[in-house]
């Protein structure tokens, strides 16, 4: 995934958390806000140490980045969002993670057109 789609500054991430526009389930939470002058959507991932060791945290982040890159053409252009990965998602397969995230993206209206 291209780095222009990522949010790296903690000040930007904190600003998204302050808006408190969130949709969540037992495994993930998606915080979002609008970017007035944004050309692309941008996102960040947040995962705590309770999830597991560094290897399992990095695997979860790689999987979610892959899911976002697969559906990146369907995202609205001016959205900023942070995906919070909860420890309950540790035992999910790739397909289960993808299904849960797509449902959350649909609920939060991050995607313009969902075709499946």
trRosetta pair geometry for C-beta under 8 A, 3 or more apart (Angstrom, degrees):
i j d omega theta_ij theta_ji phi_ij phi_ji
1 5 5.8 -83 167 59 106 133
1 6 7.4 110 117 -50 115 101
1 65 5.1 -127 3 179 138 102
1 66 7.8 -137 -38 -81 110 35
1 68 6.6 26 -104 88 150 105
1 69 4.4 -131 -85 -76 98 118
1 72 7.6 154 -130 -65 103 144
2 5 5.5 94 76 -1 81 102
3 6 5.4 -53 -156 25 56 116
4 40 6.0 77 130 43 105 152
4 42 7.7 -99 146 -98 53 100
5 40 6.0 -89 -96 137 72 134
5 41 6.7 24 -144 89 90 70
5 42 5.6 -178 -170 -117 41 58
5 43 6.5 -3 156 26 87 83
5 68 7.6 162 146 136 139 124
5 72 7.0 -52 -118 -134 154 131
6 42 6.4 -3 95 -161 4 91
6 43 6.8 -49 -117 69 47 57
6 44 6.6 86 -167 -90 72 65
7 12 5.1 -135 -166 107 115 131
7 13 6.0 142 128 -68 125 82
7 16 7.7 51 148 -20 173 141
7 42 4.9 106 -54 143 88 113
7 43 6.4 -117 3 123 101 11
7 44 4.1 -71 64 -48 103 107
7 80 6.4 75 -67 -156 140 103
7 82 7.3 -74 58 -82 140 86
8 12 7.8 57 59 42 40 128
8 44 7.5 169 -71 -103 29 113
9 12 4.4 84 75 4 100 104
9 13 7.0 -172 95 -6 54 84
10 13 5.4 -53 -147 40 40 114
10 14 6.1 44 154 -22 70 105
11 14 5.7 -51 -145 37 30 112
11 15 6.5 35 152 -23 62 104
12 15 5.6 -51 -150 32 32 114
12 16 6.8 34 151 -19 63 101
12 44 7.9 141 101 -31 104 139
12 80 7.2 -116 171 -164 106 146
13 16 5.8 -52 -155 32 35 111
13 17 6.6 33 149 -16 65 105
13 44 5.4 -59 -99 57 110 165
13 46 7.6 127 -165 -66 133 119
13 82 5.9 88 -144 -86 87 139
14 17 5.6 -53 -149 37 36 112
14 18 6.4 42 151 -27 66 103
15 18 5.6 -49 -149 29 33 116
15 19 7.2 42 152 -27 61 96
15 33 6.9 -89 127 37 87 167
16 19 6.0 -46 -160 19 36 113
16 31 5.2 113 143 124 101 114
16 32 6.9 -45 -161 -141 107 13
16 33 4.8 -142 -122 4 71 118
16 44 7.8 168 34 32 154 119
16 80 5.6 -126 -93 121 121 113
16 81 7.0 151 -160 -124 141 26
16 82 5.2 136 106 -12 144 114
17 20 7.3 34 167 -69 45 58
17 31 5.7 -1 -95 179 53 166
17 82 7.0 -23 -62 36 81 151
19 31 7.2 132 63 179 99 98
19 32 7.5 -79 90 94 138 41
19 33 4.3 151 -10 -89 164 112
20 31 7.6 -51 -117 -137 22 105
21 31 6.7 109 73 -160 60 62
21 32 5.3 -67 97 66 110 76
21 33 6.4 135 37 -80 122 62
21 108 7.8 112 144 -150 95 103
22 29 5.7 0 -170 -178 115 104
22 30 6.7 157 -151 80 63 47
22 31 4.9 -26 -95 -95 91 69
22 32 7.6 154 -91 13 43 71
23 29 7.4 168 87 -155 39 59
23 30 5.3 -9 60 56 86 99
23 104 5.5 160 109 -158 113 82
23 107 4.7 162 -168 107 153 117
23 108 4.2 -140 13 -68 137 98
24 28 6.6 -154 -143 104 70 49
24 29 3.6 -14 -102 -107 112 82
24 30 7.0 179 -79 18 60 60
24 84 7.7 -21 -111 60 114 113
24 104 7.4 22 -111 -126 25 123
25 28 6.1 26 47 50 88 71
25 29 7.9 -169 27 -77 47 55
25 100 6.3 -126 60 -164 146 107
25 103 7.5 37 -35 95 145 121
25 104 6.5 -117 -5 -76 107 109
26 86 7.0 -125 151 78 46 148
26 88 5.2 -74 148 104 91 156
27 85 7.6 -19 162 -154 74 60
27 86 5.4 -158 -161 54 30 106
27 88 5.1 -117 -97 91 66 98
27 89 3.6 97 -162 -74 105 99
27 92 6.5 39 -138 -31 153 146
27 97 7.7 -131 141 -116 144 68
27 100 5.6 5 63 163 132 161
28 83 6.1 -25 -164 -168 114 92
28 84 6.6 144 -163 75 57 60
28 85 6.2 -21 -108 -108 80 49
28 86 6.4 -142 -74 8 29 94
28 89 6.4 53 -52 -62 80 147
28 100 6.1 133 14 132 123 117
28 101 6.2 17 46 -90 173 75
28 104 5.9 -93 94 -35 121 164
29 83 7.5 150 78 -159 49 45
29 84 4.1 -6 57 53 99 114
29 86 7.0 82 -11 -41 92 108
30 81 5.7 -1 -174 -175 92 124
30 82 7.4 161 -153 78 47 47
30 83 5.7 -15 -102 -103 76 67
30 84 7.6 -152 -70 19 30 77
30 104 4.9 137 -7 154 131 121
30 105 7.0 162 -100 -80 172 54
30 108 5.2 -104 96 -28 130 161
30 110 7.2 -88 161 -34 144 140
31 81 6.4 160 84 -154 50 66
31 82 4.6 -3 56 52 104 98
31 84 7.0 58 -9 -20 101 108
32 79 6.0 -25 -160 -168 115 103
32 80 6.6 147 -156 84 61 54
32 81 4.2 -20 -99 -99 83 94
32 82 7.8 -163 -72 21 45 62
32 108 5.7 128 -4 172 143 130
32 110 6.4 -146 -103 -85 151 105
33 79 7.8 143 78 -158 35 59
33 80 5.0 -17 64 65 82 106
33 81 7.6 167 20 -80 56 53
34 78 5.9 24 -164 128 78 106
34 79 6.9 -51 -112 -107 48 50
34 80 7.2 62 144 18 2 91
35 38 3.1 52 108 -25 126 130
35 42 7.0 66 -42 24 157 108
35 78 4.8 -147 65 -175 79 75
35 79 6.8 -145 10 -67 97 1
35 80 4.9 103 -46 -34 107 105
36 78 7.1 50 -101 -170 10 132
38 41 7.3 71 148 -93 137 28
38 42 6.8 -124 -143 -4 133 105
38 77 6.7 168 110 141 94 74
38 78 4.4 136 64 -134 107 67
38 79 7.6 -131 89 24 154 24
38 80 7.1 -170 -68 -51 159 91
39 77 6.8 -63 169 179 32 107
40 77 6.5 -78 -119 -158 25 69
41 72 7.5 -159 54 -154 119 79
41 75 4.2 -62 -4 135 157 135
41 76 6.4 102 -75 77 116 55
41 77 6.4 -131 -44 -151 75 20
41 78 7.4 -20 -86 31 63 5
41 79 4.5 -2 -123 62 101 87
41 80 7.3 -179 -162 -78 65 34
41 81 7.3 -7 -177 13 108 99
41 110 7.5 82 -136 -176 147 100
42 79 7.8 -169 33 98 54 56
42 80 5.3 -8 66 -115 91 76
42 81 7.9 163 90 28 50 58
43 68 6.3 -124 51 -145 154 155
43 80 7.3 165 -84 -163 46 49
43 81 5.0 -16 -112 72 91 79
43 82 6.8 158 -163 -90 69 33
43 83 6.5 27 -180 -10 120 97
44 81 7.8 -161 29 104 66 44
44 82 4.7 -18 66 -113 94 84
44 83 7.5 -169 90 26 46 67
45 61 5.2 140 111 -128 161 94
45 64 6.0 125 -107 88 132 139
45 65 7.3 -74 -37 -60 140 87
45 82 7.4 165 -91 -162 16 68
45 83 5.3 -21 -112 66 68 95
45 85 6.6 16 -172 -17 97 112
46 82 5.8 31 -10 173 115 111
46 83 7.1 180 26 88 74 46
46 84 4.7 -24 72 -109 110 69
46 85 6.8 -179 85 17 52 74
47 51 5.3 -21 177 -13 102 156
47 57 5.1 159 116 -151 137 99
47 60 6.1 131 -112 90 155 132
47 61 6.4 -115 -3 -63 142 98
47 84 7.7 156 -77 -162 47 50
47 85 4.2 -9 -98 57 94 116
48 51 5.8 135 72 -18 63 93
48 85 8.0 -159 13 79 67 78
48 87 7.1 -57 67 -52 106 95
49 57 7.8 -41 -110 -69 43 144
50 87 4.7 -64 118 -67 99 136
51 56 6.5 -161 131 110 95 108
51 57 5.4 107 86 -91 130 88
51 60 6.7 -83 172 10 144 159
51 85 6.5 30 -97 115 143 107
51 86 7.8 164 -90 150 95 22
51 87 4.9 -149 -96 -101 52 71
51 89 7.9 -21 -132 62 106 87
51 90 6.0 166 -166 -81 72 104
52 55 7.7 -69 124 67 112 70
52 56 3.6 -15 96 70 139 141
52 57 6.2 -171 68 -44 82 76
52 87 7.8 138 -30 -134 74 88
52 90 6.0 121 -35 -128 122 126
53 56 5.6 90 55 15 67 98
53 57 7.1 -129 105 -4 32 94
54 57 5.6 -57 -143 40 33 112
54 58 6.1 31 159 -18 68 108
55 58 6.0 -58 -148 38 26 108
55 59 6.5 29 153 -21 62 107
56 59 5.5 -49 -146 34 34 116
56 60 6.5 37 155 -20 64 103
56 90 6.9 22 167 -143 134 97
57 60 5.8 -54 -152 35 32 111
57 61 6.5 28 152 -16 65 107
58 61 5.6 -54 -146 39 34 111
58 62 6.3 37 155 -21 67 105
59 62 5.8 -53 -147 36 30 111
59 63 6.4 31 154 -20 63 106
60 63 5.8 -54 -149 35 30 112
60 64 6.4 23 157 -14 65 108
60 85 5.6 119 149 -176 134 161
60 89 7.1 103 -138 108 129 114
60 90 7.7 -63 -76 -110 133 55
60 97 8.0 -168 -145 -121 78 150
61 64 5.9 -58 -145 40 31 106
61 65 6.2 33 156 -20 65 107
61 85 7.6 -117 -75 -12 66 154
62 65 5.8 -55 -146 37 29 111
62 66 6.4 32 154 -21 63 106
63 66 5.7 -58 -154 34 30 113
63 67 6.5 30 151 -20 65 104
63 94 5.7 -138 -147 -118 122 87
63 97 5.9 41 139 93 129 161
64 67 5.5 -48 -147 33 37 114
64 68 6.4 37 154 -17 66 103
64 83 6.1 -165 178 102 143 153
64 85 6.9 -121 -42 -76 153 125
64 97 6.9 -105 -81 163 76 129
64 101 6.9 156 -133 -87 89 155
65 68 5.8 -54 -148 38 32 110
65 69 6.3 30 154 -18 65 107
66 69 5.7 -56 -146 38 30 109
66 70 6.5 36 153 -25 64 104
67 70 5.7 -53 -152 29 31 114
67 71 6.9 -6 162 11 64 107
67 97 6.7 -128 -54 120 151 101
67 98 5.0 -166 -120 -107 122 83
67 101 5.7 77 139 71 150 153
67 102 8.0 -121 -180 -50 118 85
68 71 6.7 -78 -149 53 29 86
68 72 6.2 60 152 -73 66 88
69 72 5.5 -15 -141 -27 34 122
70 98 8.0 -11 59 -132 146 123
71 74 5.0 -44 177 33 86 117
71 75 7.1 101 125 -39 84 88
71 102 7.2 154 -60 -103 167 96
71 105 7.5 119 115 97 148 174
71 111 7.1 -44 159 -106 120 126
72 75 5.9 -40 -157 8 45 116
74 111 4.5 6 139 -150 104 106
74 112 6.1 -152 -175 42 59 77
74 113 5.9 -117 -140 65 92 63
74 114 6.4 81 -173 -90 143 53
74 115 7.5 -144 -98 11 132 88
75 79 6.2 -118 174 46 102 127
75 105 7.9 -82 -98 -161 85 126
75 110 5.8 -28 -134 151 84 91
75 111 5.9 -63 -95 -102 44 61
75 112 7.2 66 142 -6 11 88
76 79 4.7 87 75 -23 101 117
76 109 7.8 27 -23 142 136 74
76 110 6.2 -130 16 -175 100 46
76 111 7.0 -168 -25 -125 77 12
76 112 5.3 126 -78 -56 70 92
79 110 5.5 139 167 -142 168 83
81 108 7.6 100 -119 129 140 150
81 110 6.1 -18 -40 -113 155 137
83 101 7.3 4 -134 -128 137 113
85 89 5.9 -98 -168 53 84 140
86 89 5.7 106 67 -5 70 100
87 90 5.8 -7 -176 -30 58 114
89 92 5.1 -42 -166 9 68 126
89 97 6.6 81 -172 -105 117 94
89 100 7.6 -148 -117 76 115 160
92 96 4.2 -130 -167 93 100 124
92 97 5.0 127 119 -58 127 81
92 100 7.3 -46 -154 2 159 139
93 96 4.8 95 52 9 74 103
93 97 7.0 -135 96 -6 38 88
94 97 5.7 -55 -150 35 30 112
94 98 6.3 30 154 -19 65 107
95 98 5.7 -54 -147 37 31 112
95 99 6.3 32 155 -20 65 105
96 99 5.8 -52 -145 36 31 111
96 100 6.3 28 157 -16 64 107
97 100 6.0 -60 -149 39 28 108
97 101 6.2 21 157 -15 65 111
98 101 6.0 -60 -144 40 28 107
98 102 6.2 27 159 -19 65 109
99 102 6.0 -58 -147 36 27 109
99 103 6.6 28 155 -18 62 106
100 103 5.9 -56 -153 34 30 112
100 104 6.5 27 151 -16 65 107
101 104 5.6 -55 -148 39 35 111
101 105 6.2 37 153 -21 68 104
102 105 5.6 -49 -143 36 33 112
102 106 6.3 35 155 -19 63 104
102 114 7.5 120 -176 -142 102 124
103 106 5.7 -56 -151 36 30 112
103 107 6.4 31 152 -20 65 106
104 107 5.6 -52 -144 36 33 112
104 108 6.1 17 161 -6 67 111
105 108 6.2 -64 -142 47 26 100
105 110 4.6 -81 -157 53 79 116
105 111 5.2 62 147 -23 110 109
105 114 8.0 145 104 -91 106 122
106 109 7.6 27 179 -74 32 39
106 111 6.3 -32 -88 36 57 120
106 114 5.7 5 -99 -59 107 161
111 114 5.3 77 112 -65 141 90
